């Protein structure tokens, strides 16, 4: 391995919200932990997969919901930093954490407690917002689906008159702090009547974006993961194609391949240099075969859950690149490893069945993988896999048992 990390500088996985089955955090713990970097993590309880990794020194049990006041969250991070007792690299795994770090950077960096990329404080929130990202894309001439942001039910009615259906409804903000988000996820709406019926439950100020629908049969999903330094220069850049997601076509990655796409990498680098972002990014693009353009759908200003799909010939991923850069170590340049596959074991089987029924295919996916990275199972660290199984199978088995008891009374 042509690089050596600074093992005196730990890493801290920062996650806000209640979603214990998060394989991205496990991947980051393993990635740096295998190099001898002491790893710590914020977890919901002591029985999350991340908390059970052999590479984790300590889990800071902190069942946050994302609705806490920012000051309380900052103080919680500072307490964790004091317990670690030395400068620590922060690794946010969700938008809430990335926004919190960006907007409270001065406090978190005080006394040299934490190391993290510094960017304009309001930029992570703007990038995580569907409306903020759309405005940045328009400003910098980056292709993106057409979108509307209704401010009232009257705006929705006006949109319904002129819109070309179907359309897609999404929550306007990446992290919805209300208990009831406007829509449960990406929602395809067939026509005006269905739209108006849904909009009656969105309240006086709908928190949705109504977006142009890109037909599945004419599109292909691509992902870009990268790390940008303080000058917004890419020190690690990777591209890949998403083969399956769960829920189908609209959820998290279930299976993806690393595929070199220099055009897409160049588009991403130019956009990020223009907006001046620094740090790890996870972008979702959709290639629209109708006009031959890549269109930016989502910009996650933090590491993506499937980042371990990507390595270069120097065995570098984006998490290792950030740690090297923030600790003053050189980041080696190398070509990305081609045709690697990433599979999320607990969601890829239902995704595979759904995609086979729909007949959807991904032309740019390689015929066979050069190697497979599993999200949960790892020969040197199996406890997260078994913990994931227990947390998935346990509730399902309990539900089936209760149904059986009720039926046989």
Secondary structure, 3 states (H helix, E strand, C coil): CCCCCCCCCEEEEECCCCCCCCHHHHHHHHHHHCCCCCEEEEECCCCCCHHHCCCEEEEEECCCCCCCCHHHHHHHHHHHHHHHCCCEEEEECCHHHHHHHHHCHHHHHHHHCEECCCCCCCHHHHHHCHHHHHHHHHHCCCCCCCEECCCCHHHHHHHHHHCCCCEEEEECCCCCCCCCCCCCCCEEECCHHHHHHHHCCCCCCCCEEEEECCCHHHEEEEEEEEEECCCCCEEEEEEEEEEEEECCCCCEEEEEEECCCHHHHHHHHHHHHHHCCCEEEEEEEEEECCCCEEEEEEEECCCCCCHHHCCECCCCCHHHHHHHHHCCCCCCCCCECCCEEEECHHHHHHHHHHHHHHCCCCCCCCCCCCEEEECCCCCCCCHHHHHHHHHHHHHHHHHHHHHHHHHCC
